[in-house]
Amino acid sequence: MTVGHKNNPALETLIIGSSAAATQLRDMIRRVARSNASVMLCGPSGSGKELVARAIHDEGARAAKAFSAINCGAIPGDLIESELFGHEKGSFTGAHARRIGHFEASDGGTLFLDEIGDMRFDMQVKLLRVLEERTIVRVGSSEVKAVDVRVISATHQDLGAAIADGKFREDLFFRLGVVVLQVPSLASRVEDIPALIRHFQRKMPGEAKCRFDDAAMALLMQHGWPGNVRELRNFVERASVLHGGETLGASDVAILLNPTAALAPRPAVPSSPAAVQASADESAAAHAAPHAKTPAPGRPIDLKREIETIELEQIHVALDLADGIISEAARLLTLKRTTLIEKMRKYGVQQQAA
């Protein structure tokens, strides 16, 4: 089959960004949309695999037909067969009426099977049979129904390891992955972050939109983004709720990226009159001084040093909150454990790895 609407400009509104990774992804989507071949999307959680599946559907000849999505890891094992293939009334406890499954509902269109690696092994056998025979049988029925469905699946797991461990069928992998498409992480295309932020803010009222100064944007582009595009979307929403209409600096962004830092122990309240006066003097001096993130004539800012200072402070806070456990500190900072260890070495932070 041929593409129904080649070079659809709507694809640019689904896959945001002008980076090499985003451009290559759009090109691959257009290529695979030209056929009915099964596609497996691989990539980290939050990278937008369902969005890519939707784009493949919209770019292909099935665009006018149904697109259905099901998360194989979110449905109890004893209900997955009914969800996929449907059931007849009275076929099991709670089956009060006939139900059309996702395969039948997607006839002529596309079915997206997310987190396929979580599917129960016995269901993998039934799914393979449906893909090969292109027929389904509802639970509690003997009627065989032909279905014409393009299947797109997705996983963040290493299915090669799952196959080696006997947890995923190799024949099903090859049937689902006629084409395997890698969806890039946000960390591999950080230059798309400004465009993605504008996209997420597009439908926000003006007073809810935040702006980010150069230091803030630099910090966003240095962040590891373990939650990928989903994490960035949540960050933009959090920023709009807490700082709508404001221009944020690097220190604001550091706090928004690590909201758990707000739980860090606060300094003890001074008890003596002298200590109280000293604290007040320090506060007044801080408010009287020019804002550190605002350049002044003849007083340039060392942007790299400012960002490193903020990063080091947040690492210390996270390690304190995590009682020195690096894996927990990395989770609080939304970094990979190895990335945190590298940063600790960079700054000379001495802490026992855990």
Secondary structure as GFF3:
##gff-version 3
##sequence-region A 1 354
A	DSSP	alpha_helix	11	14	.	.	.	ID=ss1
A	DSSP	alpha_helix	20	32	.	.	.	ID=ss2
A	DSSP	beta_strand	39	42	.	.	.	ID=ss3
A	DSSP	alpha_helix	49	59	.	.	.	ID=ss4
A	DSSP	beta_strand	67	71	.	.	.	ID=ss5
A	DSSP	alpha_helix	80	85	.	.	.	ID=ss6
A	DSSP	alpha_helix	102	105	.	.	.	ID=ss7
A	DSSP	beta_strand	110	114	.	.	.	ID=ss8
A	DSSP	three_ten_helix	116	118	.	.	.	ID=ss9
A	DSSP	alpha_helix	121	133	.	.	.	ID=ss10
A	DSSP	beta_strand	135	137	.	.	.	ID=ss11
A	DSSP	beta_strand	144	146	.	.	.	ID=ss12
A	DSSP	beta_strand	150	155	.	.	.	ID=ss13
A	DSSP	alpha_helix	159	164	.	.	.	ID=ss14
A	DSSP	alpha_helix	170	176	.	.	.	ID=ss15
A	DSSP	beta_strand	179	182	.	.	.	ID=ss16
A	DSSP	three_ten_helix	186	192	.	.	.	ID=ss17
A	DSSP	alpha_helix	193	201	.	.	.	ID=ss18
A	DSSP	three_ten_helix	206	208	.	.	.	ID=ss19
A	DSSP	beta_strand	211	212	.	.	.	ID=ss20
A	DSSP	alpha_helix	214	222	.	.	.	ID=ss21
A	DSSP	alpha_helix	228	243	.	.	.	ID=ss22
A	DSSP	beta_strand	247	248	.	.	.	ID=ss23
A	DSSP	alpha_helix	250	257	.	.	.	ID=ss24
A	DSSP	three_ten_helix	259	263	.	.	.	ID=ss25
A	DSSP	alpha_helix	273	288	.	.	.	ID=ss26
A	DSSP	alpha_helix	303	321	.	.	.	ID=ss27
A	DSSP	alpha_helix	326	332	.	.	.	ID=ss28
A	DSSP	alpha_helix	337	347	.	.	.	ID=ss29
###
